[in-house]
Amino acid sequence: MPRRNIIWIAILLAMTAVLLLVWRQPGGARLGGPGEFGPVEQTYRVIRENFYQPIDAKDLQRAAVRGMVGELDEFSTYVPPEKARSLTDRVLGEGRDLGLEWTLEKTGLVVLGPRPNSPAHKAGLFSGDRIVAIDGLAVGTLKPANIRSLLSPPPGKHVELTVLDAQSNETRVVRLKTEPYSVETVQGLFRDARGGWQYRMDEKNGVCYLRIPEFCPETPRRLVNLLREMETPRGLVLDLRDNPGGVLSDGVAVADVFLREGIIVRIVERDGKPQVYRAHSDTPHAEMPMVVLIDERTTSAAELVAGALAANSRAVLLGQRTRGKGRVQTMIRLPDKLGQINLTTAEFLVPPDQAIQRHDGAKQWGVQPQVTVALRDEQSEAIRRRRRSTCLLPRPVKSAATDEPDKNPTLLAVSKARANDPQLARAEALLQKPKQMQAILRELAERNRLAREAFLKKQAEEARRAERQDEETQ
């Protein structure tokens, strides 16, 4: 495995993938001077002594922490102990539920499909099956809220389902337990009859499609393995739309897969000194033509990846401007089993020094595409529905001739995805026009050169100003 991937694929405890995160233990420094929180302590005693009902001290402590952290910014949050594990599992790329997608129709509770590797998948539940009872309770007697609750048991708990099989039309009872299972951190365009992802959009031109729904520790390794299996396609569409982000190192590692040189990102902490992450040279994927799909829900670490690839003139960005979330959160454990806080501790800059954080009234934020292709709201929602359906495993289909599952990709699925997704269709068409791609990248490279020159000039001016200040103080 390349040195790059060993460095970055470290498991970090963190919160939700909506935020770009790192993790650390609490420091030993004291807060402020003596008596700084005297008024707060007095208020605490007043509440304890005068409220008309008994008060749980832990509840007040959690409320105090939640209030303090929530006042800092829109991203800092408090995580109580009972929720910390599920959030950690998510950022580590693990599901901890039944992995069952369902819908309530007039005819009953219908299974849409299972997520791969999940308890529902292992139990053999597939699209079209009907759940007629949950823990012995007839579905027809239950309200939707009761159904959702029964099908979301706590970790380690069992639920018993009476299922009417769609193929055999026979009833069977399955017992599921909420257990951790690995999620698919890199996805393809559609699934074949065996449930395997299909990545090629065009066999003739060798254009492939990969989607990263969110960044997990497994993402960089899985990405590298897939590219190796593809034997470096002639063109790649990397879909980062609707990607809510993930852990800092995972985003850096994904960008590093496609870069042979250059700065990936600058992290600026409270002391103002930037921490610079650079690309390593040991990648075989630095020359492959790429189009990266982005939209207004491309967030945080996904913005980092898109911004790094554009800043190094490595890929053409296509779609719509990203969300503009450029803050870094650190997950800090609190003492006395109080829980954790997700605290904003830094900001990341796309090279050379472009801030992407969106501020009130600002005209510039996020990462801009080189090729803008806007979608109507109904188009975006239709694309999301298709993605959700393709994430679920289909019922295995056997060929009548061989009695083996059909391995041939469905060309209709590619055509349908292309026809219903103007951004995807434009990306594929662009990859089939090398001259047009090169023209866009040359223009991008020139803009990047001017930005670097302006940044270096700014740095030189700041250095001279600092020298003059030093001379004046001596």
N, C-alpha and C positions, 0 to 999 in steps of 0.2 A: 504493500500500500504506500502511495506517495507520502513523503514527510508532511506535506501540507495537511492531509486529511487526518493524520494521527494527531497533529497539533490541535486541530479545531474540533474534532468530534469528542469533546469531553462532556460528560453529563453534568449539567448545572441545574441545581434546584432553582425554580423560578415560578412566577405567577402565570397569568393568562397570556396566550400567544398574541393577544391584541396589542401588547406592548413590547418594546425592545428592551430586553432585560439582561442583567447580570445578577450575581448572588454573592452575599458576603455575610459573615458573622458580625454582630454588633461590636462597635469599638469600645474601648475602655474609658474614653474621655467623659468627663462630667459635663452636664449641661449648665452653662451660665455660672453666675456667682451665687453666693449664699442667699437664700431667701427669694430667689427669682420666681419660684412657683409658690410662694407663700400665700398669695390671694387665692390661687387655685385650690391649695390644700384646705384653706379656711372654708371655701365654698363647698368642698367635698364634705367637710364635717357638718356644715349647716344642713346639707341635704340629708346626710345620714341621721342627724338628730331630729329633724323636723318633718320629713316626709311622712305622710299619714299611714303608709304601709311599709312592711319590712323590705329592705333593699339588699340585693346581692352585690357584695363589693366587687366581684369580678365583672358583673354587668356594667357597673359604673366605670370601672377601669377601661373596659372595651369601648364604651361610649366616649370617654375622654380621648382615647387614642384615635378613634374614628373621626372625631370632630377636629382634632389638631391636624391630622394628616389630610383630611378632606379640604381644609382651608388653604393648603399650599398651592396646588394647581389642579388642572383637570385630570392629571394622570396618576398622582399619588393616591394610594388607597390603603385601607386597613383590611387584612385578611384574618378572620377569626380561626382558631385552631381546627375547628371541624371542617373548614373548607380548604385548608392548606394542602391536604393530601391530593384532592381531586385536581386542584390547579397545578400542582407539581406533576401529576401523572400526565396531564394534557400537554405541558410543555416538553415532557420527555417523550412524547409521541405514543402514549398509551391511552386506550379507552378503558373505562371501568364502568360498563353498563351491559345491557343485554345485546347491544349491537343490532337492534331490531327496528326497522322502519315500517310503519303501518299507517293506515288511514281508516277513518270511520265513515262508512257509506250507508246508504239506506238498506242495503242487503246485509250489513253486518261489519265486523271488524276484519279488514283485509290486509294481509301482509304485502308490503311493497317490495321487500327483500331484506337480506341480512348484510351487514358489513363484513368484509373478509376477516377471518380469524376470530370472529366474535363468538360468544356462546350461542347466539341464534344460528350462525353459520354451522357450527359443530352439531347443532341439533337437527339440521336438515330442514330448516324453515325457508321457504322460497316464495317468490312472487305468486300471488293468486291463492295461496293457502288462506283459510279463514279460521280465526280464533273464536271459538264458540263459548268458551268458559275460561275464567282466570281464577286460580285457586278455588275451583269448585263453584264459582259464582257465574251464572249465565250472563253473557255480555249484554243481552237485551235488557237486563234489569239494572245495569250500571250507567251512571252518568259519565260524560266524557272526562271530567276531572278525576273521577274514581278510577277510570281506565288508565289515564296517564300516571296516576300515583301507583297503581298496582304493577304497571309495566316499567316502573323506575325504582326497583327495590334498592336498598342500601348495599354497599359493597359487601360481598360475602353471603348475601341472603339469597334464598331460592324463591322461585315462582313456578307454579305448575300451570301449564296451558293445555287445554283440550283443543286440538287442531283438526280441522277437516282438510285433508290433503287434496290439492287441486287436481292431481293426476289420477290417483286411485279412487278418489271420492270416498275414502275410508277415514274414520275418526281414530286419532291416536292421542296419547297423552305424553307430553314432553315436560321434563323438569329442568329449568334453566337456573344457573347461578351467576350472579354478577362477578365476573373475574376480569383481571387486566388482560388486554390483548393489544398487539401492535397495530397501529393505524398505517394506512398507505400514505407515506409522506411525499411520494412522487407518483403522479398518475398519467395516464395516456389519454387518447382521444375518445375511445370507446372500448367495450369489452367484446371478445369473441364468444362463441357458444360455450367455451370451457370456462369463461370467467376471467381469462387473462387479458391484460391491457394490450391494446394495439396502438403503436406509436407512429407508424408510417402513414403519411397522408397521400403520398404519391410514390409508388414503386419506381416509376420511370425516372423521376428527378431526384429521388432520395430525400425528400423533405419530411422531417419528423416533428412530432409535437410532444412536448412534455409540460405538465402542469404541476406547480408546487402550491398546494392549498394552504400550507403554513410551514414554518421552519421548525424542525425538531433536530435533535442530535443525530438521528439516523439519515437526515436529508442529504448531506454532502456525500456520504458513502454510497447511498442508494443511487444518487445522480451519477456518480463516477462509474458505478457498475453498469448502469443502463447505457451510458454512452459507449462503454467498452463493448457491450453486447451488440450495439448498433454499428460497430466498426466505424465510428465517426461519420455520421450522415453528411450529405452534401449541403444541407441546410437545416436549421433548427428553429422552431417556434417555441419560445419559452413563455408560458402563460403565468403571469403573476397577478392577474385580475382577481379581485376579492380576497387577496392574501392579506391576513391581518398582522403578519409579522412573526416574531419569535425571539429567540435568544440572540444576542449580539454576535457571538462567535459562529453560530450556524449561518447567519447571513454573510459574514465575512468569508467563511469557508466556501459557500456556494459561488460567490463572486470570484474567488480565487481559482475555482475550477476552470474558468474561461479566460483568465488573465495570465500573461507571462511576465508582465512588468507593470509598474505604476502604483500609485496610491489608491487603495480601496476606500478608506474612510479616515477622517480625523475625529477623534473623540475629545471634546473639551470639557474638563471637569471644573469644579468651583475655583481651583487655583489658577485657571486660565491657561495652563500648559497643555497643549494638545498631545494626545497619544495617537501615533500614526500607525495604521495597519497597511502593509505593502503586499503586493502580489509576489508569489514565488514563481520561479521559472520552470518548475518541473511539471508542466501540464501539456498533454498532447492535444488539447481542445482550444488552443488560442487562435487558430486560423479559421475555424468553422464559421460560415456565415450564419448570423443570428438576427432574429427579430424578437423583441421582448414586448409582450402585450401588457399594458398597464391601464388602470382606470382610477376613478375617484375613490375606490375602496382598496386600492393598493396602499398598504400602510407600513410604516416603521421599517423593520428589517427588509421588507420587500422593496421599499423605497431606496434603502441603502444599496441593495443589489442592482436595481435598475439604474440608480444614479452613478454607481461606480462603473458599470459597463458603458454608459453614455459618456462619462467624463474621460474615459480612456479610449474613446472612439472605437469601442469593441463591438457594439451592437446598435441596431436601429430600434428606437422605442416607438411603439405604435399604439394609438388609443386615445386616452384622455389624461389630463393632469392628475397626479396622485393626491392622496389625502393631505399630506403636509404634517406628518407627525415625526418630528426629529428629536424628541427627548429620549433619554436613556433612563430606565428605572433599575434600581438595585433592590433585590429582595433581602430584607434584614429580619432575622429572627428576634423576637422580643423575649425578655426574661420572664421567668415564672409562668411558662406555658400560656402566655398572653396571646400568642399568635405571631403574625408577621406583618411587616409593613412593606409596601411596594413604593419606594421613595425615588422621586426624580433626583438624580445625582449628576447628570451630564447631558450634553447635547452633541449630536453627531452632525458632521459637515460633509457634504459631497465634495470631492476634490475639484478645484484647489481649496476653496473655502466657502462653498455655497450652503447657506442655512436653508433647510427645507421646512422648518417648523412654521405652521400657519399662525399668525397673530391677528387680532381683531383689526379690521380696517386695512390690512396689508394687501397689496396687489400682487406680490411675488411670494410664492410658497410652493412646496412640493417639487416633483420632478416632471418636467415638461416632455411630451413626446416629440420626436422629429416629424412624425406623420400623424396628424390628428384625424381620427375617425370616430365621430360621435355616434352614440346609440340612443334610441328612444327608450323610455323607461320600460315599455312592454318588451322590447327586444332584450334588454339586460335581464329582465326577470325570466324570460323564456330560456336564455342561455343558462341561467342559474338552475332552473328546473331540470334542464338536460343534464347538467353536471351532477346534480344530486341523484338522478336516476342511474347514471352510469357508474356512480360509486358503489351501488348495490350489486351484489352478485346475482346473475340470472340463474334460473333453474337449468341444470345441465340438460342439454339436448343431445340425443343420440341419432346418428345417421342410420337410416334404414338399411343402407348397403353394407356398412362395415360394423354396425352396432357399437361404434366408438364415437365419442364426442366430436363434433365438427370443428376442425382447426382452422378453416379458411376465414380470413377477415371478411366482414360484410362491407362491400363497397358502397352499399346504400347508406350505411351509417356515416361514412366519410362525406358523401355527397350531401346528406342531410345536415351534418354539422357545418359544412362549408356554406350551404345555402341560407341557414338560419343565423349565421354569425358573420356579419360584414367585416369585423375586425380580423377575425381568423382568416377569412377569404383574402383580404387585402394583404395580410402578412405572407400567406403562401404565394400569392402572385408576385410579391416583391422579391421573395427569395428565388424565384424563377427568372428574375431580371437582374443579373449580376451588374450590369453597367449602371442601372438606376440605383442599386444598392451602394455601389462604390461612390457615385456622385453625392448621395446623402451623407455617407461617412466622411468624404473629403470636406464637405461643408462643415460637418460637425467637428472634425479635427482642427479646422481653422478657427472655429469659435473657441475650442478648448485651448488652442495655442495662445490666443489673445487673452483668455481668462487667466492662464498661468503667468503670462508676462505681467498682467496687471497685479496679480497676487504677489509676485516677486518684487515688483516696484513698491507695492505697499509695505512689504516686509522690510525692504531696505530703508524706506522713509521712517518707519517705526524704530528701526535700529539706530539711525542717525539721531532721531529725537531723544531716544533713551541715553545715547552717549552725551548729548548736550546737557541733559538734565543731570547726569552724573557729574559732569565737569562743573556745573553751577553749584552743586551741593558740596563739592570738595573745597 
